[in-house]
Amino acid sequence: MMKKFRLPTSNSVNKEVPCSGYQIIKAAFQHTEDFKELEFKRDNTTLLFCFLETLISEEKLKEYLLIPLLLEDFKGIPDELESLNGKKVDNPDKLISGILNGGNVLFLCERDEAWLFSFPKDLQRSIQEPVNEGVVRGPHDGFVENLDTNISQLRLRIKSPEFKVKYHELGDKTKTKTAVIYMKGIADEKIVKEVERRLSYISTDMILSPGYIEEFIEDDPFSLFPQLINTERPDRAMANLMEGRIIIIGEGSPTALILPVTFFAFYQSSDDYNSRWIPSTFIRMLRYVSFLIAITLPAFYIAIIAYHLEVIPHELILPLKGSVEGIPYPPLLEAFFMEITIELIREAGIRLPKPIGQTIGIVGGLVIGDAVVSAGLISNIMIVIVALTAISAFVVPSNEMSTTVRLIRFPLMIMASILGFVGLTFGLIFVFIKLCKLESFGVPYFSPLAPLQVRDLKDTFLRMPLWKMDERPRNSLTVNIKRQRDSRGWKKNEPR
């Protein structure tokens, strides 16, 4: 029966259809050719269908609405429309919004009624592991561009009625559906209300991704440090929900925003909790060391060469002198040249197509390696410094924080070239003052160090055993601090 039924290829509507809402719908979509109108007769009632053919699923429309209405025995119209998941709507603006979201509007002309049905096209991609957040152990699924799918992934992990979702429409033109997700009884309702208050102030034509939302709601938009975490991993989002944080997910993007956050949250990875605590602690400490290396090593080298040669061991003075003796410009320009070259190679590798992008590493290796040294442009030691700095910057699990680390090193290099160790010290003081002053939705950015919260140190520099972390971190401002009871209350060799 379905194979014989075909949608008309052109509009077949009587221009004088007596439907009050139809004229408003027609006026709204009269300039677009993918707007379709179909008219049928059934039980002395004129059925007028209006939809956008580029957004609606033709198969679903035929199977779930047109065939039951037109080709089968029906008890009556409109008595059975609710059984087809129809919703009677009186507001023309809601009808227009429904059509723009892949819906079909059915007008019952003689009754002057409008019914809205939802048959959107299925355009989402399959669930895959995020490319930017790979893990060794743990789940290998990630968020996709469909909002409902993303929320369902979180609901499958948190089977609790306290899992709350609040929807918002952002963007005057795009009408991007956005979800604010939190755990009732764990997250602070004041922060939830503050998030919704900031979202309500967003007035712009388009919201394409959570990156747009982040700039509108973050506390300090001029700070280099990111104040919200971006993630494509449902397991990471779930873990933060259970610690009392809030998730923001938007339609059309596989990225979720996590808030409020601290500086140390950017150096935590899902692998830290999927592995045993001793190796996880070692890897985490390595990340913090990489942060210091990434922001200070070039500046430290410049300060030594320019001002403080006395700190170099005697065994290294001659090799170092031989390396830098033929370089025609100061260490600052030498370091800037290499750092900018690294950034150019990185950006080119991202933008080029994958088959071509692999060759940029070979070209970059030739440029950074023997060629620049042989030409007398860069010293051997500077290549080692820049390579170690670049590797340290990429150790950060968060791409946003990695970018911040790469930017901070430039002003520190300038300070070191002007005042040596004194300039480097003042630069670091300024950076840490900024970290201590910054906040993320009322949470001190540098907690639990400033202000000091000893209990939260269990999951900061160290990753203590999971059974030791019986309380949620206080820097998430959770209202329910207790996370678990004594999970190792059993005793070894206890009688069974």
N, C-alpha and C positions, 0 to 999 in steps of 0.2 A: 504493500500500500504506500509506503514511504517513497519508493522509487518512482512512482507515478506522479508524486506531488512535486511541483516546482514553484519557486518564488518568481513572480513577475520580474522581468528585466527592467521595466520602467514604471514610473508612478502611474497608478490607475485610480485617481481620486476625483470625485465630483467636486468641482471648485466651490460649490455652495453647500458644503456639508454643514449642517446646523449644530456645531459643537463649540461651546464657548471657549474652552481651553485650547482648541485646535489652532485658532488664529494666533494665539500668543506663541505656540510652539513653531508654527509656520514662519512667523516673523523672525524668530530667533535663529532659524536654520535656513532661511531662504537663499543665502548666498553660498551655500556649500552643496556640491553635487552628490556627496555620499549620503545625504539625507533622503530616506525613502519613505513613501507612504503607500499603504495597501488598503483597499476597501473591499469588504465582503458583506454579504447579506446572510443572516441566520435568524430564524424565528422572528421575522418581522423587525429585526434589529440591525442597524447598520454598524458593522465592526470596522473601525478605522485604526490601522496599525501605523505607528511612526517610530523610526529608529535610524541609527547611523550604521550603514552596512559595513563600515570599516572597523567598528567596535563590537558588533553583535555576532554571536555564533549562529550561523544560518542553520546548522544541524540541530542545535538545541531549540531554536525557535520553532522549527517545523515539528520536531518530535514531541516537545512538551507543551506546545500551545496551539499551533495552527491545525495539526492533525486531530487532536482531541476536540477542538471547537468545530471544525468543518467537515470531518470525514467520519465521525463516530456518533452514535446515539448519545445525546446529552440531555440531562434532566432539565436544563434551562439556563438561560443567561439573565442576570449575572450570578445566579445562585451557586454555581459550581466554580466560579473563578478563583475563590479562595483555596479550593482544593488543588489548583495549579500553581500555588505559591504566589498568587497575585495579591497586590496591596492597593486598596482604593486610596487615591490621593486627590486632594482638592486644591493644593497649592501649585500654581504653574511653575514656580521656581524649583520646586522639588522634582517636578516632571522633567524640566530641562536638565537638572543635575543628574537625574536617573539615566536619561539618554546619553549624557556625556560619560557615564560610568558603565556603558555597555548594556543599558536597559532598553526595553521595548514598552512604549505607551500604547495602550488599547483604549480607544474612545468608544463608548456606547452612546451613539449620537442621540437616539430618541430619548434615552434616559438622562442625557447630559452628565455622564459619569466618565471618569478617567481612572484606568487601572495601570499599575506599573509592574512589569515583570523584569527579572534580571537574567540575561543570557550573555554574559561577556565572553569574548574569545579567550581561549587558553593560550597565552603567549609566553608563559614562564619557562625558564630553562630548568634542567634537572639539577638536583642537589649535588654539589661537588665540594671537595675540600678547598678551602681558601688558599689561593696561591701565596698571599702575603703573610700568612700566619700558620706555617706548617709546624707540626709536632711529631715527635718520635713515637710517643705513646699517647693514647687517648682517642676520642672520636675523630673521624675524618669527614664530617659533614659540615656544611657552611650555610650561611644565609643566602637567599636568592633575591630577585627583584620583586617578588610577590609578597605583599604585607601579610596576608592571611597565612601563607605557608610559613613565614618566619615566626609568627605568633604560635602556630601549631607546633613548631619544633620546640619552642620553649615550654608549651603546655604539656607536651609528651614527656618532658624532663621533670616538670614540677606539677605533680598531680594533686593540687590543693585548691580549694575554693577561695583561698586568700590571695591567689594570683589575680591581680586586677589590671584591667586594660581600659584606658580612656582615650577616645578618638578626638582628633582635631583636624580641621581642614585649613591648610596653610597655602598662601599664594592666591591673590585675587583672580588670576587668570588660570593658573595650573590646577588649583583646588587639590593640592597634594594631600592625600589621606595620611595622617601621622598618628602613631600610637604612643602613648605614655604608659609604660608598664612598671609595676612595682608590686611588692608583697605587703599586703595589709597586715598590720600588727608587727611588722619588722621595720619597714621604711618609715621615716618620719613624715607625717602628714603635712607638716609645715613646709618641708622641702618640696613635696609634691605640689602643694598650692603655689609655691614660689615658681616652680617650673611652668605650671600652667599660666601663671600671671605673665611671665616673660614671653611665653608663646603667644598669648593674646595680644601683645603689643606688636607682633610682626605684621607689617603691612607692606607687602611687595607684590609685584606681578607674578613672580615665579619662585618656587622652592623646588629645586631639582634633586637635592640630596641632603643628607644630614649635615654635610659640610656647610651648606647655607645656614641651616638652623644654628650650628655651633657658633658662627660669628655673631648671630643676633642675640644669643642668650648668655654667652660667657661673661664672666665678671670683668676681666681686663682684656679688651680686644687688642691693645697695643703691646701686650707682653709677648716675648718670644716663646714662652713656655705654654704648651697646650693645657687647657683646663678641663677638657673632656677626653675620654678615651674612645677611639674608634676601633670597632672589632667586627669581624665577619664570622666569628665562632660562636655558635649557640651555647657551647659548654662554658665558655668564658662569661657570656652574658648571664647564664643561669647562676654561676658562682657569685657574681656580683649582686644579682637580685637577692640571693639568700644571705648576703652580708648587709642588706638594708639599702642598697643603692637603687637608682632609677635608670630605666632603659628607655631610649627614644628611638623608634624605628619609623622610617618613612616608606611610602609606596614608591617603587621604582628604583630602589637602591638596596644592595646587599649589606650595607654598613649600618651598625647600631651604635648609638652614642651612650656612654656610661657616665653617670654623675651621681654625687660629687666624687672627686678623685683627689689623690695626693701625688706628689712627685714620685714616691716609691712604687706606686701602683703601675707606672709605666715600665718598671724593670721586673715585673712579675709575669711569668709565662704559664700557660696551662701545663706544660711539662713539669713545672716545679712541684705540682701536686699529684701528678701521675707517676712520679718516680719516688724512691725512698728519700728520706729527709736529708741524709748526709751528702750524697752527690748533688741534690737540689740546692742545698746551702752553698756548696762549693761553687756551683755554676752561677748562683745569684751574686755571691761576693765577687766573682769574676766580672760580672756586668758592671758593678759599681766601680771597680778598678778601671774598667774600660771607659767609663764616663770621665774619670779624672784624666786618663791618658788622652782621650779624644779632645778635651778642651784646653789642656795645659802643655802637652808635649811640644808642639811647634813653638809656642811662646817661650817655653823653658829653654829650648835650644837657641832661639834668637837672643834671649837675655844672656846666655853663657857666652856666645860668640861675640856679642857686641860689648858686654860690660864685665863679665865675671869669668874670665879665663882661669882665674886662680882656683876655681873649684874643680877643674879638670885634673884627673890623676896624671902624674908625670908620664906614665906609659902611653897615654893617649894623646899627649900634646903634639908630638911629631906627626902621627898619622892624621890627626885632625887638621893640623896646619897644612899638610900636603894636600888634603882634600879641598880646602877652601881657598887656597892661595891663588889659584888661577881664575876664580870667579869674579867677573868684572863689576858686580853690583852688590849691595848690602844684603844680609841674610833675610831681611823683611821682604824685599822684592823677590828673592829666590823662593821663599816659602809661599808667597802669594801666587807666583807663577805655577808652582806645582799643585797647590790646593785648587786653584781654578781649573787647571788641566784635569785633575781628578773629577771635579764636578761636571765638566763638559763631557767626559767619557761616560760618567754615570747617566747623565741626562740623555746622551745619544743612545746608550744601550736600552733605555726605557722606551724611547720614541720610535726607534727603528723597528721594522717587522722582525719577528723572531728569527727567521733564517739568516737575515743580514745582521741582526743585533749580536749574534754570537761572534762575528768577526771583529767587532769593535774592541773586544777584550784582547785579541791578538795585536791589533793596531795600537791599542793603548799600552800594551806591554812593551812594544818596540819603542814607542815615544818616550815612556817614562823610564825605560831601562837604559840600555847601552848608548842609544843615540844621543840623548841630551847630555850624558856624561862625557862622551867622546867630543861633543861640540864645545865643551867647556862652559855650558850654561848652568848646570846644576852639579852640586857636589854629591859624592857617593853617600855621605852621611845624611844629607837632606832627603834623598830618595828613601832611605831606611826610615827616617822620621815620618815622612808623609805616608808611606805605606802602612806603618804601624798605626798611625792616627786614623787613616781611612778604615782599616779593619776594626779598630776599637769603636768607631762611630756606628758601624753596621751591626754590632753585637746587641744593640737595644732591641727588645721585642716589638716596640712601637715605632712605626715609620715617622709619626709626627715628632716624637722626641728625638729620633735620629736626626731629623732635619734641624731641630733646635740646637743640638750639640754641634753640628757642623757649622752653624752660623755663629755661635758664641766664640769659637776659636779665633775668628778674624779680629774683633776688637781687642781680645787678649793679646794677640800677636802685635798689634799696634802699640798697646800699652807697654809691652815688654821691650819693644824696640826703642821707646822713648826714655823709660826709666829703669829698665832692667828688671831685677827681682822685685824692686819696690813697685813698679808699675803693674807687674803680674799679680802681686799681692793685693794691691788696691782693686784691680779688676775682679779677682776672685771674691773679695769682700763685697763688692757691689753685687755680684751674681748671687751670693748667698743671702744678702739683705733682701734682694728682690724675691728670692724663694721664700723667705720668712714672712714677707709682707703679703704675698699673693694668697688669694682665697678662691675656693671653688664651691659656690653655693653655700657660703658660710663655714666651710671646712678649711682650716689652715692648710695651705698647700704643702708645707714642709713637716707636717705632723707625721709620725709621733715624736719627732725630734724637737720641733718648735711649734707649739709647746710640748714639753717632754711628757710622754705617756708610756711608762715602762711596760705595762701589760701588752701594748700593741707591738712592742719590739719583737715579739715571738714570730711575727710574719713580716719583718722588714728587711734587715740585713741578713738575718737567719731565716730559715724555714724549719721551725721546730716540728716535731712529730705531730701528726694530725690529732692524735688523742690528747695532746697537750693543749691544743688550741680550742678550749671548751667555751670561749667567749668570742663574740663577733668583734671586729675592730671598732673602737669608739670613734675613729675619724670618719666613719660613714654615718654618724649621728643616728644610729639605729635606736629604736625604742625598746627592743627586746635583745638585751645583751647576751643572754644565755643561748648557746648554740647546741650543746650536747651535755649529756651526763657523763659520768665516769665510764668511758668506753673500754677501759682496761681494768675493770674492777675484779676480773677473774685472777686467780693466783696460779702460778706454775705448779704442776703436779698436785693440784687440788683434787680431792677424792670426787669421783663422778657418781 
